[in-house]
């Protein structure tokens, strides 16, 4: 007598259910997978989509960090750069071409591992990315890290003239140092209301000072668009923080001129020296 075939418990259960319910049970794994994918897409849209108010507001302002040497600073002698002593003990170790270039083109010191001397000058060009104006209501200076000041040397030459420009300046040594805003006319204020449009871009100069340390820092612009939406934009050096050093561990030099140009450098206790042809 033939034995009856054994059916699995699952098959017994499914076999006892109506056909419509069996089809629904077979599709449950697929439905779960679809729900998980949709939840993931919703999370990404919520985090990164351009419909987010803060992202849209931040994208309404284009910030360009102007290249050092491409503008006339509002400071009487900065920007200048501190060359590390471990790379070149003093200016006499430079070639004649390099000595002349470090005076005529101070930014060339950056290729020798130099850091900006205090105060560091960062010039920003601001333009609205749409027809709606944007108001810059403040600048915040954020200290990323600090260390002992760089041991090196520098030469800081006074310019022919300081170009007036709106600026924001802060003492990075102070834990809660208030930012001072200075207008083109030299009026000092604790508040800022700089309206920027596409047709009328604006320029503002950041001035970050330290007397004791070597500091890495970034800036943060507080914005408000035409609808009153607030946002912030982080400003840094191409993804890295800006870096500035105090000069307390460095020695200042002034160029010595001869009939053929710079013949050498002499130690100087003053931060800024002459030597220009003004």
Buried (B, 14 or more C-beta within 10 A) or exposed (E): EEEEEEEEEEEEEBEEEEEEEEEEEEEEEEEEEEEEEEEEEEEEEEEEEEEBEEBBBBEBBBBEBBEBEEBEBBBEBBBBBBBBBEEBEBBEEBEEEBBBBBBEEBBBBBEBBBBBBBBBBBBBBBBBEBEEBBBBBBBBBBBEEBEEBBBBBBBBBBBEEEBEBBBBBBBBBEEEBEBBBBBEEEEEEEEBEBEBBBEEEBBBBBBBBBEBBBBBBBBBBBBBBEEEBEBBBEBBEEEEBBBBBBBBBBBBBBBEEEEEEBEEBEEBEEBBBEBEEE
